[in-house]
């Protein structure tokens, strides 16, 4: 045999020790422990994790080769590897160096979703290449297929594999059996199988050490089935499926407009957004995680494994402007299905299949990420009235029409219903874009987006069938709304728009003002609002808080909100300050994880990522910022 296996009971909960160069984002500091006791296992820093995805679910894997988060059978399913929030008792899948090792490099291969990590250990190099197969239609394949290949260079390399799946809140141990060459784990209708290229299944609850020989890689294949037959995939065939998937991703990336500034980072963001789009329905998930903290050790821990029509619309507009129309069509197909029972009301968020979001539930006994509890599933914001969402959706529809694509009759009927809803309800207070869990208020950003909804509906109506009475109703409501927000939403002393009517506070969401059209981008009130937000909500460098800290009714603080910084880039570009916009954009790119990924928030003091990760809204805002830089360049060059 070319590979030597050694079966070894797991002596402790520790991961193999890996040393390497300092991370660009600080790791989580371990809790103090007596020197004679083993150090408790700790998750990696959020920015250390890479994402593997197949447009149905995703896995977060650390630079030590540990899959610490993965839900099945979909993004919003129960975790089968939940160590990120529940400790090792919640399940892990480790494939990496067996002893001390030095991290040499880690990157995605080209413009694909395949992640490659290389360590040096014992005079040899060990490489882990891993991916999930996205394209499974038209073939007898599991709906989810995770492939992990270990390869040695320069001599034999010692590796360790640990496979301890556990399901859900109570860390349910699976019923284990062996079928042919696979280890099969079952929990009722959910089943997973692990196979290896050596045909040596891995006993649950134990480690297996192995020596990988140069020229003889070890391939591990994880298959997942839910309520359907569990399909065995030969490891070598699975590896070829990964290579074929890479070709598809490269071709997909090649279709993105070539003239987008900072195209490499834009492509990584678009790939991330595509991986976060649930392919069975077309629903874009906000993030693949729940309860990664906005305030480490605090209670600001929310479940983002759902679809927000607002956030999704921002992503759709980004795809459209980058030349990817198919994603937009799929989104509107999902939205029509998902909102059909509540239209003309637009829910704040929905499940990936279009159902109401479950009520918030706190997982008992879960320690949370670095002690951040509670760990939550479900999301209580689902019942909020968020007026701004209508504006984002109708603006995305307008972008589609601008691109020469006529709306289907059912899509246009739904958009008309949304516009009617705005015309009838814009005068009422709402929860706002930031989902403040307090009394509703007259949020100026919400009013601006309501104005946008009516304006875009009128523009679409110029090219689609629209009755005269409906048109007049929208026109009258838009004009009344515009007059009111100019009267009540501007601070007469500073000449800036404000967070709420009658308040002097600012809101970073106001940075979308130059995009809306209510005011000319060159108007004094626009430039003064942008400058005031930058000065008063600044968190250092290109970073911004979304509103004045401590004014949301929750305990503890939070970090700088990254989408707002990318909105600042847009605002600067569209108000004629292209040089400042580029400088700010470059500074933001420097804050990305080593793999080019972003979370929702960032600690201004330490640079550590905060909040759920990777965050779709941040990546969508990044793409839109780059597109605004392109637009500014075109204007400057007279195009």
ROVO-675952 format. One record per residue: x, y, z of N, C-alpha, C in turn. Coordinates in steps of 0.1 Angstrom, whole numbers, plus 5000, padded with zeros to 4 digits. Atoms other than C-alpha are relative to their C-alpha. Last residue first. Layout:
BEGIN
XYZXYZXYZ...
//
This chain:
BEGIN
500750125006481555824779498550005005501049965010483056164786499349904993499550025013486156034803499150044989498849925001485156174836500649994986500449865000481656024832501250094998500749985013483055684823499650154998498950005010485455694853499450034986499449874998482555784876501150024990500949905005480555494862500750145001500150015015483455254867499250114994498749955004483955374903500150004985500149864999480155324908501450074996500849955012480554974895499950155000499150015012483354914921499350044987499049894999481055044948500950004988500649885004478254814936500950125001500250005015480454514938499450134995498749995007481554604973499950004985499649864999477954664984501350024994500849935010477054314972500350154999499550035013479954164991499250074989498749945001478854345023500649984986500249865002475254245018501350074999500449965014476153885013499950154998501349925000478053845046499750054986499949875007480653575048498750064998498950005010480253555077499949874991500150125009477853655104500950024988501250035007479053925128500149894991501150024991482454065137498849964992501450015006485754055119499049975011500650135000488854155139498650014993500150055014490654475129499349874999499250115002491654535165500149954985498750004991490454885174500949884996499049895005487954935145501349995008499649934988486254595152501050104996498650014997484754495119500350085012499449894993481154425108501549975003500949895000479154215083500650125007501150024991481953975074499050124999500449894990484154005044498949955008501450004995485953755021499850115011500849905007489153805000498550005005500650065011490853485011499150104992498950055010493353655034499449944988499350114995490253835049501149954991500650135003489454175036500849895007500650064988490654485053499449874998498950054991493054585026499549945012499550135005490054595002501149955009501050104996488554875024500549864996499850024985491655095021499149895005498850084998491555044983500249975015500250145005487955154982501249915002500850074990488655465003499849854996499150014988491455574980499249925011499050105003489255504949500949975012500750125001486455714963500949884998500250044986488755994974499349865000498850034994489956014938499949955014499550135004486555994923501349965007498850014993485056284942500649864998498949955008482356374917501350005007500049864998479256324939501350074995501249945007478655984924499950155003499950015014482155854933498950084993498949915004481955984969500250004984500449864998478555834974501150104995501049965010479555504959499750145001499349995013482655484981499150044989499249885001480555575011500850014987501049905004478155295003500750144999500050015015481255065005498950104994498749955006481855195040500049994985500149855000478155145049501350064994500849965012478354775038500050165000499349995013481154735064499250044988500850085009479354825096500550014986500349925012481854935122499349914990498949955008481654725153499650094989499850085012479054685180501150064992499849925012478254805215500149904988498850015007476754635245500150094988498849994991473154595257501349994991499450134996470454665232501250025008500850064990468154975228500549865005500950105006469555085195499249925010501449945002471255415204499149904992500850004988474555295219498650054999499950114991476755395190499250025013499349974988475455675167500149885010500749904994474255505135500850035013501249975008475755275109499150105006501150064992479255305124498750034992501149924995481755385097499149925009501150074993485155265086499050095005501250015009487355405058498849955008499750045014490155515083498750004992498650015003488755535118500249954986499450094990485255475131501549984998498750065003483555765113500549925012500150144998479955835122501349924997500650034987480356205128499849855003499349934989482856295100499449955014498650045000481756055072500750055013500050144996478056105080501549955001500450004986478556485080500049855004498949964991480456475047499749995015498950105002477856265029501150045010500450124993475056485043501149905000499949974985476856805033499649885008498650004996477356664998500250025015499450145002473756574994501450005005500550094989472356895010500649864998499349984987474657104988499549915010500749914991473256954956500750015013499249884997475756794933499450105009498850044993474056444934500950125004498950015009470756614925501349965007499149885000468156544951501149974989500849904994465256294949500750135000500649915010467256094924499150115006501450015001468055794945499450084990500550105010471655714940498650014997499749975014473056034956499549904989500749885005471055964988500450044985500650045013472455614993499350124993499049995011474755755019499549964987500349885008471655815041501150014989500950045011472155455053499750124991499250025012474955595074499349954988500250145004472355745097500949974988499850045014472756085114499949854999499150115003471356225146500149974985498749955006469856575148501049894997498850034993466356435152501250074994499849934987463056585143501249985007500649875000462156325117500350065014501550004999464556035119499550145000500450144998468255965110498549995000499850054987468856315095499549855001501150094996469356485062500449935013499850145004471856765062498749925003500350025014471657145062500349864995498850055007473557185095499749984985498849934995471057415112501249954992499849865006467957325092501350075004499649924988468356945100500350144994498749925001466556785071500250085012498850094999463956505074501350074999499850054987460856715082501349925002500549914990460456945052500449955014499249885001462456765026499750105011498650044995460956435038500950124999499950024985457456595036501449975004500149874993457856735001500149985015498849925002459256414987499950135007499050054992456356215003501350084998500249974986453756434988501149955009499749864998455356414954499750055014498549985001455656034955500250155003499450054987452055994968501550034999500449914990450656214939500749965013499449875002452656034913499750095011498650014997451655694926500750134999499950034985447955774927501550005004500249884993448255934892500149985015498949915003449755624877499950135008499050054992447055404893501350094999500349974986444355624879501149955009499849864997445955624844499850045015501249925001446355254842500250145005500349944987449755104837498850094998501449964999450954864809499750065014500950114997454654864807498650055002499750095011457255114792499149875002499949935012456355424812500249914988501349985006455155214840500050074987500350135007458755104847498650024993499150015012459555474853499749874993500549915011456455514875500949994988501250065005457455214896499450084988499650115009460955344899498749944994499349955012459655674913500349894990501049945008457255504937500650064987500950115005459855274951499050064991499350085011462455554953499049904994500049915011460055774974500649934988501450005004459655474997499850094988500250135008463455444998498649994995499349985012463755815009499849874991500849915008461055755035500750024986501250085004462955455049499150094991499650095011466155655050498849924995499949925012464355935069500549904989498750015005463155685096500250074986499949955013459855795110501450014995499749855001459855575140499950044986499949965014458755225152500250155000501249955006459355145189500350054986500649894992462254935197498850054993501050074992464054625183499450105011499949964986465954835157498849935008500850094992465754645124500150025015499250074990468654835109499249925010499150105006466754925077500849925010498849955006463955095096500949894995498950054992461354965120501450044995499650135002458555175105501249965009498750034995456455485111500449854997499950074987453355545089501549985004500149904990453155805061500249945014498849934998454355565035500050095012499450014987451455335039501250085003501150004989448955375010500650015014500849885001451455474983499050025011499249884996453855214995499250135000499850014985451254944993500850115005501349964994450255054958500150005015500149865001453955034948498750055006499149944990454154684961499950155000500650014987451054584942500950065011501049904999452454734910499349995014499449874998455554524915499050115002499549994986453554214919500650135003501150004991451654274887500450015015500549865000454854354869498850025009499149924992456254014880499650155000500150034986453153834869500950095009501249944995453254004835499749985015501150095003456853914829498850075007500450084988459154224832498849914995501449974996460754344799499649905012500850124997464454314798498650045004500750055012466354594780499249885002499150085008468954664807499349944988499049915006466854954820500949924991500749945012464054704826501050094993500350115010466354494849499450064987498750035007467554804866499949904990499749895009463954904872501349984993500950025012463154574888500350104989499550125007466154614911499249974988498849955007464854964920500749894992500549935012461454814928501250064992500550105009463054564952499650074987498950085006465254824969499549904990499249925009462355064973501149924994500849985013459954814987500950074990499950125009462554705013499350024987498949985010462755065027500149884991500549935012459355035044501150014990498849935004460454775070499750064986500449925012457354665089501350084997499949855000458654405114499550054986501349944999457454045117500050154999500950045012460553875104498750075000500349895009462754065128499049974989501249924996462353795154499750124992499749864999464853565136498750085003501249925003465053185137500450155002500550035013467953015154498750074999501449995004469953175182499749934987500050045014473053115202498649984995500450135005472653315233500349974986501350074999475353375240498950115002501149915004478753495229498749935000500949974989481353295249498850104997499349934989484053305223499150055011498749965005481553195196500750095011499949885009478653045215501450024996499249894994478752815246500150124991499049975010475752605234500950125006498750074998473952455264501150044990499650034986470452535253501449935000499550144998470052675218500549985014498650004995467952995219500449865003499850114990464953005196501450005005498750024994463653295176500049905011499849914988460453225158501449985005500450054986460653045125500350115010498850034993460753255092499649955014499849914989457553235072501249955008500950014989457953025041500350105011501149905001459553115008499049995011501150065008461752805003498850095000499550035013464852995014498949944991499150125002463053125044500449984986500750135002461653475044501049895000499250115004462653825054499249885000498749954998461154175058501049894997499450044987457954055043501450055001498750065003456654265014500649965013499049984989452954325019501249934996498949915004451054334985501050035011500149885008451354044988498650075002500149884992451353805018499950134992501150014990450553465003499950135008501350015005452553534971498950005010500949894995455653664987498549984996499849984986457853354983499050105006500550124992456653254949500050035015501450015004457053604933499449885008500849904993460253654952498549994997500150044986461753324940499150105007500850124999461053404904499849965014501449965001462353754909499049895000500549934988465553614922498650044999500250104990465953364893499550065013501350075004465553644868499749905010501249914997468153844886498749944997500250004986470653554886498850095004500750134996470153504849499750005015501449985000471053874841499349885006500550134997474753854850498450015002500350085012476354144832499449865003498850075004478054324861499849914988499149905006475254584863501349934996500549955013472754294866501050104994499950105010474754104893499650064986498550025003475154414914500249904989499549895007471454494911501549994996500550015013470654144922500450114991499250105007472854174952499649984986498749935002471054494963501049914992500249915011467754314957501350084997500050085012468854024979499950104988498650045003469654265007500149934987499249885002466154415005501549974997500249955013464354084999500850134998500649874998466053945031499850064985499949915011466653575026499250135003501249985007467453345055500250114989500150115010470453195073498650014992500149945013471153525091499849904989500050115011470453405126499850074987501250025007471453675152500149904989499750125008473953725180498749964992500349965013474054065197500349894990501350065004473953915232499650034985501349944997477553985243498849934993500450024987480853795246498650065004499650124993482053935214499749995014499349954988479854225202500549875007499649865003478554175167500850065011500449884993478653805174500450134994498749954999478553505151499850145005499549974986475053395160501550035001500849944990473953215128500950045012499850024986475953135097498950065008500250144998475553085059500149975015498850064995474953455054499849855003499249884995472253675039501349955004499950004985470853385018500950115005498749974995469853464982500050005015500049914988466753274972501450035004499649875005466753124936500150105012501149905001464552834947500550134994501350055003466652514942498850104999500450045014469752714937498749944998500650134999470052884971499449954987501350005006472253184963499449865000501049984989475153204988498650014994500050124991477553044963498950015011500750115007476453314938500049875008501549985000477153584963499349894992500550024987480653444970498550025000500050144998481353414933499549975014501150065008480353774928499949855002501349964994482553884957498849944993500150084988485553694943498750035008500350145004484853844909499949915012501450005004484754194924499649864996500850004988488054124941498550004997499750124993489754034908499249995013500850115005487954304888500349875008499850104989489354594908499349874997498849984992487754824883500149905011500349964986485054664861501350025007499549874997486154674824499650055014498549994999486054304817500450135005499549895007482254254824501550025002500249884993481553914839500850114993501149935006481253634814499850135007499649945013484753494822498950094994499249884996483653434858500450074987500949904994481053184846500750135003500849955011483653014824499050105004499149925008486052984853499250064988499849874993483252854875500950104992501249925001482352594849500150135007500149955014485952484845498750084999499149885001486252454883499950064986500749884994483152234883500950125000501049955010484851994859499350125005499349945011487851974882499050054990499549874995485551904912500850074989501249914999483751634893500450145005500249955014487151484885498850094999498949905003487851454922499850064986500449884993484451284928501150114997501049945008485351024901499650135006499349945011488550954920499050074990499149884998486750924952500650064988498650055000484050684938500950135003499249945011480650834946501449965002498550024998478150634967500750064987499350055012474550764965501550005003498749954998472350794996500949944989498950104999468850734984501350075002499750065013466351014992501149915001501250055005464751185022500149944986501149974991467851395028498749954994501350035006471151285013498950035010501149974991474651405020498749974992501349995007477851275005498950025010501250004991481351335020498850024992501249965006484351224999498849995010501250034991487851205012498850064993501249925002490751184987498949955009501150064993494251074997498850094997500849924991496951164972498949925006501250084996499450914959499150085009500650075012502151094939498949925003500049925012504051194971499549914988498850015008503050965000499950094987500349985015500451065025501350004993498849945007501150915059499750014985499550065012498050855079501250074995498849935005496550935113500449924988499150095008493050835120501150084995499249955011491151005148500749894992498650024999488350855168500750084989499549974987484750945176501549975002500549884994483250785145500650015014500950034989485450515129499550145006499449944987486850635096499049985011500949914993486150425065500650045014499950024986489150275047499150105008501050094996488550235010500049975015499450134996491950385002498949905005499350065012490450674982500649865004498649965002488150755011500649924988499150105006484450745018501450064998498649965002482250935042500749884994499150115002478450895040501450064998498749965006475751125053500949884999499050105000472051055060501350064993498749945004469151275069501149895002499949985014465651115069501450054995501350005007466050965104500250024985500949944990469551065117498650004993501449975003471950845098499350065012500649944987475750815096498650044997501249935001477350595069499450045013500549984987481050505067498750084999500349884994481750405031499649985015498849944995483650125014499750135008498950015009480749885010501250075006500650055013478150005034501150014990499050005011479250055070499449934988499950135007476850155097501050014989498950025009476450435122500049864994500050145001473250565138501149974990500750075011474150925144500049855003499150105006474951095177499349924989500550145001472651385184501149924993498850075004474451705194499749854998499650094990471451835213501249914996499949944987470852145193500649915010500949914993471451995159500350045014501149935006473251685146499250095010501150004990476651555154498950094995501249935003479351455129499049995012501050024989482651345143498850084998501349985005485251295116499049965011501050024990488851345124498650034995501449985004491551305098499249975012501050054991495251345106498650034994501349934999498151385083499149945010501050054991501851295082498850085001500549904990503651395051499049935009501250044994505951175029499550105011499850114990508551355009498649975006498749994994508951674988500249895010498949965010505251704980501350005008498749974994502251544997501050034989498950035009498551564986501350045007498749974994495451565007501149954991498850085005492151584988501250045007498849954993488751695003501249914996498850085004485551654983501250075006498849934995482151764997501249914997498850085001479151644977501250085004498849944994475651774983501249905000500349865001472651684961501250085006500649954988474151334958499850154998499049954990474951234922499250055013500350074988473251044894501050035011499150114997473651304868499649945013499750095012471551554849500949895003501150045008471851814877500449924988500350144999474751794901498849964992500850045011476552124894499749855001501249915002477852284926499049944990500450005014480352024937498750074999501350075001481752124971499650014985501149925007485452204972498749925002501450044997488752104988499050084993500849945011492452094981498649955002501450035000494552025012499350084990501049915006498352045006498649935001501350075001501051885027499050104995501249915001504651995022498749924999500850025012507651795034498950105000499350005013510551855057499249974988499150115001508651755088500849994988500050084988505751985082501049884998498850085000505152255056500149935014499249994988501552355051501449934998498850075000499452425020500850035013499249964988495852525018501249915000498850084999493752514986500850065011499149944990490152624983501249915001499150104994488052544952501150065009500450014986485252794945500849895007500950114997486652914913499750005014501349954998488253224897499049885002500649925011491753094901498750065004499350035013492252834928499350084989501050065010491052994960500849984987500649925010494053064983498949924993501450045001496052955013499350094990500949915008499852965016498649945000499249945011502752835037499150094992500949965011501052755071500850074989499949865003503752595093499150034987499949975014503152255109500050154998499649865002503352095143500250024985499249944990501651755141500350144998500150084988499151545122500850065011498750064995498751805094499849935014498949915000495251845080501249945006499150075009491751695075501250104999498649955001489351775103500749924990499450085010485551735102501450054997498949945009483951865133500449904990499650065013480951815155501050074993501049985010478851985183500549954986501150104998480951825211498950024989499850125007483952015196498949895001498950084996482552345207500149874993500350094990479052465201501249925006500849944990479452785181499749915012499949865000482152705156499350075011499049964990482052345166500250155001500349884994478852295147501050055010498849964994479452025122499850145005499450134998476151855114501450025005498650035002474352185118500449865003499350024987470552185115501549984997500250124993469152325082500749995013500849984987469052685072499649875007499549894992471852665046499350015014499949875006470552335033500650105010499550015014470651955039500150144993500650095010472352005062498549985002501450044998474352275080499549904989500650045012478152315081498649955003501449965002480352485105499549954987500649974987483752385121498550054998501449965004485252215090499350025014501150044992488852195103498750064995500750115007491752215079498849945007499550124995494052415102499349884993498750025006493452725081500749885006499049924995489752695092501349974993498950094996486852555072501250095004499049914997483352705069501249925006499150044989481052485050501050105003498649955000478152585028500749955012499649984987474652475017501550045000501050064992472652464986500350015015501349935003474552684961498949935007500550075012477552434963498750064996501450005002479752604989499649934987500350095011483152605006498550004998501450055002483852915027500149904988500450005014487252995042498749944998500850105007487753075078499850034985499150115003490653275093499249904991499449985013488553595091500949894996501050015011486353465119500650014987500649875003489253405142499149994988499149905006489653035148499450145000500149985015487452835171501150104996500649875003488852755206499850004985500049975014489652415221499350134998501350025006490352435258500150034985500749875003494152435266498649964993500149975015495152105281499250124998501250055007495752125319500150044985500050155001499152155335498849944993499050055009499552525328500049854998498850054993496252625345501049934990500250134994493952795320501349965008498950044991493553155308499649865006500349974986490853175280501249955009500650114992492253165245499850055015499150034989492653495225499449885009500749984987490753485193500949965011500750124996493053525164499350035013499550074987493953875152499149885003501049984990493153955115500449935013500449865002496053995091498950045010501249985008497353665105499750154999501149934993500953635118498850034990499749854999502953385099498850065007499849945013502453015107500250155002499449864999502052765134500250064987499549945012499652465134500650145003499349864999499052245163500550044987498550005002496651955156500550145000499750015014493152035171501549984998499249895007492551975207500149974986500949925009489551775221500850104992500549884995491751505237499250074990499649984986493251165233499350125007499849864998491351065201500350025015501149944993491750685197500450155003499649944987494450605171498850065007501249974992494150395140500450045014499950044987497250415119498850045008501049954991497150425082500349955014500050084987500150385059498950075009500449924989499550505023499949925012499249885001501250354992499750095012500849885000500050005000500950135000
//
